[in-house]
Amino acid sequence: LSFFKIPQRIVDKLVSLQRTFMWGGNQHHNRISWVKWADICTPKIDGGLGIKDLSKFNTALRGRWIWDLVSKHKQLWARIL
């Protein structure tokens, strides 16, 4: 999840599964969404449910890998990569 960029097609499918779960629908019957998806993805401290935006989360994790490679370049795992 963190080292490679997730293809947008996969992100879309995962978000679709999240929405289906949250709103209790299925592939053949959609239920009414009473709350905007953006509100669900809002952090808990701001009143949301804290569900992560997968694209942004993946970008952040990849950025963390790059930072660790640059800042910890003398460690064995970084030298192997």
N, CA, C and O of each residue as an XYZ file, in Angstrom:
324
protein
N       0.820     -1.202      0.000
C       0.000      0.000      0.000
C       0.855      1.254      0.000
O       0.459      2.271     -0.570
N       2.008      1.202      0.622
C       2.733      2.450      0.782
C       3.870      2.643     -0.211
O       4.199      3.782     -0.544
N       4.469      1.580     -0.686
C       5.663      1.724     -1.500
C       5.353      2.038     -2.960
O       6.110      2.759     -3.610
N       4.259      1.510     -3.477
C       3.885      1.708     -4.876
C       2.622      2.555     -4.960
O       1.802      2.574     -4.042
N       2.486      3.253     -6.085
C       1.277      4.037     -6.316
C       0.138      3.083     -6.654
O       0.271      2.230     -7.531
N      -0.971      3.232     -5.958
C      -2.131      2.392     -6.231
C      -2.791      2.904     -7.506
O      -3.046      4.103     -7.618
N      -3.075      2.025     -8.473
C      -3.777      2.458     -9.684
C      -5.146      3.050     -9.333
O      -5.822      2.570     -8.423
N      -5.541      4.082    -10.054
C      -6.799      4.775     -9.776
C      -7.990      3.820     -9.848
O      -8.951      3.973     -9.094
N      -7.936      2.853    -10.735
C      -9.015      1.870    -10.872
C      -9.213      1.105     -9.560
O     -10.344      0.840     -9.152
N      -8.106      0.754     -8.906
C      -8.173      0.036     -7.630
C      -8.705      0.953     -6.535
O      -9.525      0.536     -5.717
N      -8.242      2.202     -6.518
C      -8.730      3.167     -5.526
C     -10.237      3.340     -5.680
O     -10.966      3.336     -4.689
N     -10.707      3.492     -6.914
C     -12.140      3.665     -7.160
C     -12.941      2.464     -6.661
O     -14.016      2.635     -6.085
N     -12.434      1.268     -6.873
C     -13.119      0.059     -6.420
C     -13.158      0.000     -4.888
O     -14.187     -0.344     -4.308
N     -12.041      0.332     -4.236
C     -12.004      0.326     -2.776
C     -12.945      1.367     -2.174
O     -13.623      1.097     -1.182
N     -12.984      2.552     -2.773
C     -13.889      3.599     -2.288
C     -15.341      3.155     -2.485
O     -16.195      3.405     -1.634
N     -15.608      2.501     -3.605
C     -16.955      1.985     -3.852
C     -17.355      0.971     -2.779
O     -18.490      0.987     -2.302
N     -16.440      0.103     -2.405
C     -16.720     -0.875     -1.346
C     -16.945     -0.184     -0.002
O     -17.824     -0.579      0.764
N     -16.148      0.848      0.281
C     -16.317      1.598      1.527
C     -17.695      2.251      1.577
O     -18.386      2.185      2.593
N     -18.082      2.875      0.484
C     -19.382      3.559      0.439
C     -20.531      2.578      0.577
O     -21.500      2.834      1.291
N     -20.412      1.454     -0.112
C     -21.459      0.432     -0.023
C     -21.603     -0.056      1.411
O     -22.719     -0.233      1.901
N     -20.488     -0.271      2.079
C     -20.522     -0.707      3.473
C     -21.136      0.361      4.367
O     -21.997      0.056      5.193
N     -20.705      1.602      4.212
C     -21.172      2.685      5.085
C     -22.669      2.931      4.937
O     -23.360      3.181      5.925
N     -23.169      2.861      3.711
C     -24.562      3.208      3.468
C     -25.475      1.998      3.398
O     -26.679      2.150      3.188
N     -24.935      0.807      3.568
C     -25.753     -0.384      3.675
C     -26.416     -0.841      2.398
O     -27.385     -1.598      2.457
N     -25.943     -0.423      1.272
C     -26.514     -0.871      0.011
C     -25.800     -2.100     -0.513
O     -24.987     -2.704      0.187
N     -26.102     -2.462     -1.727
C     -25.364     -3.514     -2.405
C     -25.218     -3.122     -3.868
O     -25.595     -2.014     -4.251
N     -24.681     -4.004     -4.683
C     -24.413     -3.647     -6.077
C     -25.697     -3.442     -6.877
O     -25.681     -2.752     -7.896
N     -26.793     -4.023     -6.439
C     -28.036     -3.950     -7.205
C     -29.039     -2.954     -6.621
O     -29.991     -2.564     -7.297
N     -28.830     -2.546     -5.381
C     -29.774     -1.651     -4.723
C     -29.006     -0.600     -3.932
O     -28.341     -0.923     -2.948
N     -29.095      0.634     -4.352
C     -28.413      1.723     -3.649
C     -29.358      2.361     -2.638
O     -30.556      2.501     -2.884
N     -28.801      2.739     -1.508
C     -29.571      3.439     -0.499
C     -29.213      4.919     -0.563
O     -28.214      5.308     -1.168
N     -30.025      5.711      0.055
C     -29.799      7.154      0.071
C     -28.633      7.468      1.008
O     -28.568      6.960      2.127
N     -27.724      8.303      0.539
C     -26.607      8.729      1.387
C     -27.013     10.034      2.067
O     -27.203     11.055      1.407
N     -27.142      9.990      3.364
C     -27.610     11.137      4.126
C     -26.483     12.100      4.479
O     -26.731     13.233      4.893
N     -25.245     11.644      4.315
C     -24.086     12.465      4.655
C     -23.136     12.470      3.457
O     -22.945     11.441      2.808
N     -22.543     13.626      3.166
C     -21.579     13.707      2.073
C     -20.353     12.865      2.394
O     -19.934     12.766      3.547
N     -19.780     12.256      1.349
C     -18.588     11.432      1.533
C     -17.443     12.273      2.087
O     -16.632     11.776      2.869
N     -17.370     13.534      1.692
C     -16.321     14.426      2.205
C     -16.446     14.591      3.720
O     -15.434     14.702      4.413
N     -17.673     14.608      4.240
C     -17.876     14.722      5.693
C     -17.453     13.446      6.403
O     -16.939     13.498      7.521
N     -17.664     12.302      5.766
C     -17.249     11.025      6.351
C     -15.729     10.954      6.410
O     -15.172     10.398      7.357
N     -15.050     11.513      5.405
C     -13.591     11.484      5.348
C     -12.938     12.557      6.225
O     -11.713     12.604      6.331
N     -13.731     13.402      6.841
C     -13.209     14.439      7.728
C     -12.627     13.783      8.988
O     -13.195     12.811      9.486
N     -11.515     14.293      9.507
C     -10.936     13.721     10.732
C     -11.929     13.727     11.903
O     -12.806     14.587     11.980
N     -11.782     12.774     12.794
C     -12.676     12.651     13.949
C     -12.670     13.912     14.807
O     -13.706     14.322     15.330
N     -11.500     14.518     14.947
C     -11.402     15.713     15.790
C     -12.245     16.863     15.241
O     -12.647     17.756     15.987
N     -12.513     16.836     13.924
C     -13.329     17.872     13.290
C     -14.786     17.448     13.113
O     -15.558     18.140     12.450
N     -15.165     16.310     13.705
C     -16.562     15.884     13.660
C     -16.886     14.840     12.608
O     -18.050     14.467     12.460
N     -15.895     14.358     11.873
C     -16.133     13.330     10.863
C     -15.903     11.946     11.427
O     -15.769     11.766     12.637
N     -15.860     10.968     10.535
C     -15.624      9.588     10.953
C     -14.169      9.169     10.808
O     -13.781      8.101     11.281
N     -13.374      9.990     10.166
C     -11.948      9.698     10.060
C     -11.587      8.663      9.012
O     -10.492      8.102      9.056
N     -12.486      8.395      8.066
C     -12.165      7.481      6.972
C     -11.155      8.178      6.071
O     -11.362      9.327      5.682
N     -10.071      7.497      5.738
C      -8.994      8.134      4.983
C      -9.295      8.167      3.477
O      -9.876      7.231      2.927
N      -8.888      9.259      2.827
C      -8.897      9.351      1.378
C      -7.725      8.499      0.902
O      -6.571      8.842      1.159
N      -8.002      7.403      0.218
C      -6.963      6.435     -0.113
C      -5.888      6.996     -1.032
O      -4.717      6.647     -0.882
N      -6.249      7.847     -1.972
C      -5.248      8.437     -2.870
C      -4.268      9.315     -2.101
O      -3.055      9.219     -2.285
N      -4.809     10.168     -1.241
C      -3.949     11.056     -0.454
C      -3.118     10.266      0.549
O      -1.951     10.577      0.783
N      -3.726      9.247      1.135
C      -3.018      8.428      2.113
C      -1.863      7.688      1.451
O      -0.773      7.604      2.018
N      -2.092      7.150      0.258
C      -1.040      6.451     -0.472
C       0.092      7.402     -0.839
O       1.263      7.035     -0.742
N      -0.244      8.620     -1.259
C       0.778      9.613     -1.587
C       1.599      9.967     -0.348
O       2.821     10.096     -0.425
N       0.933     10.121      0.777
C       1.640     10.440      2.024
C       2.576      9.305      2.429
O       3.700      9.561      2.859
N       2.137      8.076      2.299
C       2.985      6.943      2.671
C       4.192      6.817      1.743
O       5.291      6.491      2.192
N       3.991      7.075      0.453
C       5.119      7.034     -0.477
C       6.099      8.159     -0.177
O       7.311      7.973     -0.285
N       5.581      9.328      0.201
C       6.453     10.431      0.592
C       7.266     10.091      1.825
O       8.429     10.478      1.947
N       6.646      9.368      2.730
C       7.367      8.937      3.936
C       8.507      7.987      3.582
O       9.588      8.070      4.165
N       8.267      7.073      2.619
C       9.329      6.166      2.165
C      10.512      6.962      1.611
O      11.667      6.675      1.925
N      10.207      7.963      0.785
C      11.268      8.775      0.189
C      12.041      9.511      1.283
O      13.271      9.547      1.263
N      11.315     10.097      2.237
C      11.961     10.806      3.335
C      12.873      9.870      4.123
O      14.008     10.224      4.444
N      12.375      8.685      4.429
C      13.191      7.725      5.184
C      14.423      7.294      4.394
O      15.497      7.123      4.969
N      14.277      7.117      3.084
C      15.432      6.742      2.263
C      16.505      7.831      2.278
O      17.700      7.540      2.335
N      16.062      9.083      2.225
C      17.007     10.199      2.198
C      17.635     10.424      3.579
O      18.843     10.633      3.695
N      16.812     10.380      4.605
C      17.320     10.714      5.940
C      18.011      9.552      6.645
O      18.804      9.771      7.561
N      17.724      8.337      6.237
C      18.326      7.170      6.894
C      19.132      6.345      5.889
O      19.104      5.115      5.911
N      19.840      7.039      5.021
C      20.529      6.383      3.913
C      21.658      5.445      4.354
O      22.110      4.624      3.557
N      22.116      5.546      5.587
C      23.206      4.687      6.054
C      22.709      3.381      6.671
O      23.504      2.478      6.931
N      21.424      3.275      6.904
C      20.898      2.040      7.478
C      20.882      0.939      6.424
O      20.805      1.207      5.225
N      20.955     -0.291      6.887
C      21.070     -1.436      6.001
C      19.917     -1.527      5.009
O      20.150     -1.740      3.819
N      18.682     -1.372      5.469
C      17.536     -1.511      4.569
C      17.567     -0.456      3.463
O      17.172     -0.741      2.333
N      18.025      0.745      3.770
C      18.098      1.811      2.763
C      19.210      1.526      1.762
O      19.061      1.817      0.575
N      20.319      0.963      2.224
C      21.412      0.625      1.307
C      21.018     -0.515      0.379
O      21.463     -0.559     -0.768
N      20.195     -1.431      0.856
C      19.748     -2.547      0.020
C      18.823     -2.053     -1.082
O      18.906     -2.512     -2.221
N      17.944     -1.120     -0.743
C      17.035     -0.577     -1.759
C      17.805      0.290     -2.726
O      17.222      0.843     -3.658
